[in-house]
Structures are given as structure tokens and as C-alpha cells.
Amino acid sequence: MIRHVVSWKLAAEDAAERAEQAAEVARRLNALMGVVPELRAVSAGANVAHPDVNWDVTLVADVDSLEALEAYQVHPAHKEAGAYIKSVVASRVAVDFEV
């Protein structure tokens, strides 16, 4: 199984706006469970501590294989969520590892 972990720093300078956008990112990503067949588990959430140094939102998603990860990446529902994320993000960091 592959665990896909992504964190984003959002571009908004206002902390309240960033928190609102982070919650929306998490909502959209969590909504992919049951829609994208390759996803075995999804957990996305907005940061709740140290907003001055922590990243704003993180996704942890499990898929069966690298091929499943690629299928997830191009699924229309993921692309739709990704379009919103790209519209509010400043930086992204990710790692994919075997579990």
C-alpha cells in the first residue's frame, strides 16, 4: 500500500481567511472518499496549532499501488478539488511511501 501525504501553505496573509480556505481544502479532499475508487482511506484536516510556523492543511491518503496513485491523480473529482487548492496555495510539500 502507498501512503500519500501532502501539506500546503496557503497564500492568504489574513489568518482567518487562511483558516477558512484550509477548512474548505480539507472538506473537498475528504469528500473524495467513496467517489475516487482507488482511495482506500482519506484524512484531511486544517491546522489547529501554531499557525505562524505550521503548514495550513494536510492530506493523508492510502491507495493500493503507485498505479492507483496515478489513477487518483487524474480522476475528475480529484482534478476539481485540485483546481480549488491551486487557487489558494502558496507552497506544497508531499511524500509517497510504502506502508
N, C-alpha and C positions, 0 to 999 in steps of 0.2 A: 504494500500500500504506500502511496505517496501522500505526504502531508505538505500542503501548500499554505505558506504563511506570508501575509503581505501587511505592511503597515504604511500609512500615509500621513504626511504632514499637510494640512490644508492651507490654502493661500490666504484666507481672510485674516486680517490683522485683529479684528474685534473678537475677543474670546467667546462672547455669547453667540456670535454668528458662526464661528468655527464649531462650537458645541452643537448647534442646530444642524449644521451640514454633516458633522460626524455621525449624528444620530440617523440622519437620512441615508448616509452611505451604508451604515450598519443595517438599517431596515431593508434597503434594496438587496443587499447581499444575502441576508438571512432568508429573504423571500425566494431565493433561487432553489432552496431545498424543496424537492418534490417536483420542480419544474425542469431542472437540468438532470437528466437521468444518470450521468456519470458521478454526481455528488453522492458520497456515502454519508458525510457529515459536514455541517457548516456551523461555524460560530463566529459572528462578527459583533464587535462592540466598540462603543466610543470610550475614549479615555476618561477616567473619573478622578485622577490624581495628578498633581504636578504638571499642569498644562503648559507651564513655562519651559519645561525640558522634555516632557514625554511626547511621543507621537500622538496624533489625534484619534486615530481609529485603526483597528487591526482585524484582519480576517484569518481564520484558521479553517481550512477545508481539507477533507480527505477524499481521495479518489483511488481507484484500484491500481492504476498504472500511469506511466508517462503518456501513453496514448490516450487514456481517459482524461488526463490533464489537458492535453491539446484539444480534445473534443469539447471540454468545458470552456476553454478559452474562446472558441469560435461559435459557441451556442448563441443564438439570437438574444435570449434573455440576459446572458452574461454581457454581451456586447452593449445592450441597452443600459444595464447598470454601470458598465464601464464608461459609457459616454457621460453620464452624470458625474462620476468620480473624476474623470479627466477635466471636467468643467470647474471643479473646486479644488483640485490638488496642486500642491507646490512641489512635493517630493514623494518618492515611492521607494520602498525597500522590500525585497522579497527573498525567500529561500524555499526550496522544494527539497524534501529529504525523505528517505525511506523509513517507514516505521514497521 
